[in-house]
Amino acid sequence: MNLTAKFRARRVEARNRKAVTRAIETAATPSMRHELMTLAQNQQHNWR
């Protein structure tokens, strides 16, 4: 993987993390917030 692709992938990861955080913060109900946090934690292992 070349340097440009690494930077691009890192930006995509950061954008995804921000989107998930924003979704958690604006969740309509506590149960939805909990579900989003669970999904984010499960996906975090796949991101690394």
Stockholm file with secondary structure:
# STOCKHOLM 1.0

chainA/1-48         MNLTAKFRARRVEARNRKAVTRAIETAATPSMRHELMTLAQNQQHNWR
#=GR chainA/1-48 SS CCHHHHHHHHHHHHHHHHHHHHHHHTCSSHHHHHHHHHHHHHHHHHHC
#=GC SS_cons        CCHHHHHHHHHHHHHHHHHHHHHHHTCSSHHHHHHHHHHHHHHHHHHC
//
